[in-house]
Amino acid sequence: MAGTKMLKLPEVLDEIEMSRAAFYRMRARGQAPRLIKLPNGQLRCRRSDLDAWWKRCEQTAA
């Protein structure tokens, strides 16, 4: 996992321009970027997972 950028949830929300509530609704439907829960309970998103999610969104919209 060396070299993999890990984004905090507020960074993800800022990038996708979405509220936390809307993000969690989307996550409950299985449509949000993959999150990883750290041992301290904090959530992170790998940059690669967010990029893959963007790519899926582009394909869906096409």
C-alpha positions in Angstrom: 0.0 0.0 0.0 3.1 2.2 -0.1 2.6 5.2 -2.3 -1.2 5.0 -2.2 -2.8 8.3 -1.2 -5.4 8.0 1.4 -8.1 10.7 1.5 -10.1 11.7 4.6 -13.9 11.7 4.2 -14.1 15.5 4.2 -11.6 15.6 1.3 -13.7 13.1 -0.6 -16.9 15.0 0.1 -15.3 18.2 -1.0 -14.0 16.7 -4.3 -17.4 15.1 -5.2 -19.3 18.2 -3.9 -21.7 16.2 -1.8 -23.0 16.5 1.7 -22.2 13.8 4.3 -25.8 12.8 4.5 -26.2 12.4 0.7 -22.9 10.4 0.6 -24.1 8.0 3.3 -27.4 7.5 1.5 -25.5 6.7 -1.7 -23.2 4.4 0.3 -26.2 2.5 1.7 -27.3 1.8 -1.9 -23.8 0.6 -2.7 -23.1 3.4 -5.1 -20.4 5.4 -3.2 -16.6 5.1 -3.5 -15.1 2.3 -1.4 -14.1 3.4 2.1 -11.7 1.8 4.5 -12.2 1.9 8.3 -8.9 2.3 10.1 -8.3 0.7 13.5 -9.0 4.1 15.2 -12.4 4.2 13.6 -11.6 6.9 11.0 -12.7 6.4 7.4 -10.3 6.8 4.5 -10.7 6.4 0.7 -7.8 5.3 -1.5 -7.2 7.8 -4.3 -7.3 4.8 -6.7 -10.8 3.8 -5.4 -12.1 7.4 -5.9 -10.6 7.6 -9.4 -12.2 4.2 -10.3 -15.6 5.5 -8.9 -15.3 8.6 -11.1 -14.6 6.4 -14.1 -17.7 4.3 -13.3 -19.8 7.5 -13.0 -18.6 8.6 -16.5 -19.5 5.2 -18.0 -22.9 5.3 -16.4 -23.6 8.8 -17.8 -22.5 7.9 -21.3 
